[in-house]
């Protein structure tokens, strides 16, 4: 296919997409108006499904299939970075040297690390009840572990960051999200249909599938971010040319 043909094909496709997008925008509610049909339906559906946090209801119930795609993008990004940044033939790993850290920094990091990890688990566990959820809590968990790098050195981070375990955990959590969708398919004939008992509104176990999917996302995001950062930090700290 020639360059001219490719450009023409692109222009035709772009025109079709632009026309469809413009047509869709004409049916949107006016900005700043009193009518919010999607928001009203989302809140109603969240209450019916006993999910106090409407955002989590949208992410892990009403549009859970979209969230599965987003999680898959993160998983693919982590996998791609791990493959691209693997040790090359002309590279070798050198054990990092011990680094001096100021006592206030060491003390601050030692105190903040467990508090940050605890906060991350709290945000994940309460995602269906209060602001937060698996994505936010997973990032907090990953950030908390890396306080070991700030407060001590790279060797300490390596001891609190079991990469072999986190690699497997990342894959298992992503697979768990996919498998939970099969529960709805088997019971109600729709993938990711919320078919588990809804529980009592505002209880920790309320929301049916929502807390389980939320937990899977939190574990996948936390593990994935740690593995992703490890790929870059290893290159910066340990890897050198032969």
Secondary structure, DSSP 4 states (H G I P E B T S, - for coil): --HHHHHHHHHHHHHHHHHHHHHHHTTSPPTT-S--HHHHHHHHHHHHTT-S-HHHHIIIIITHHHHHHHHHHHHHHHHHHHHHTSPPTTEEE-PPPP----HHHHHHHHHHHHHHHHHHHHHHHTTTTSS--HHHHHHHHHHHHTHHHHHS-HHHHHHH--HHHHHHHHHHHHHHHHHHHHHHHHHHSSTT---S---STTSTT-STTHHHHHHHHHHHHHHHHHHHHHHHHHHHHTEEE-
